[in-house]
Amino acid sequence: MIRRTALLSALMLSLLLAACSKDKDESADADETQAQAQAQAQAQAEGGEQAETDIQAEEPPPPKADYWKVVGPLVAGDYSGACMRKPDMRKMDATITVGADGKASSSGMELDFREARKVMLTRQRQKDGGYGAMFMFSVDEGKGGDLLLQSAEGGKGSAIINRDDIGLMCSEVGGIDKLSARPLRAVFSGLLDAKRQTVSCLDNKNLLVRRDTDVEIDGDVLQIGGTKFDIAGAETEMFTFDDAGRTMALSLLMPDKQTIALGYDGAGKLTSVTVLNELERSYSCEPKREG
């Protein structure tokens, strides 16, 4: 009887140990499976992040207009006049020399406007029917340097060049009237894609609705949808280049007080179209979205 009981006890102990060993193995297998799943998920996440980084890295930089090839020959010259030197305001006769390569110098100052971050060129009709011009170049938004050329009545103008806190301000400067000899839209037409482009414009009566609208410049005629503008009659033209030519804009003030603003990227493609009739918008457009 005792031997039988001992045998049963040994058998029970053997079964219990086997069960425990099986549970342990199953638990280890489960842990290993979970670890593998976590490692796979992490690898997929890291791979996705890497793929996104690779896509971002492969994106080409935004196009940049080489506007100086047009601006350079236009502004190049020696501008002499009656000048005052900053900061002591001493009067002196001096010359500001601007090269077609964008480099300007005067009285020991040397500046390179080839990569100017901000350029603003304005041509405006005057009371006598002629045109005046103001060209401004800024190396950066701080005190890195700027150049201003402005024409005035009688063929004389002014020229200012600054770098940090030193500079030169000159009046009675000749030769600046050439800046206003041609319409700016004609000077820079080669930088713009004047062919018909389709943009998406808000419906002014229902701002939830957008309509595809064709925009085209044909000579002196700007056509936006079914509306034509004779831009040869503009009283003021302004051409601006920002971010060293990565964005451009043409603004026109028409005789009927309408303001037209056309935005472009560095490749000359339209990025925005706005037409204001005093305080009312008649057009507000952006590039047409694909898909």
Disulfide bonds with the S-S distance in Angstrom:
Cys83-Cys170 2.03
Cys201-Cys285 1.99
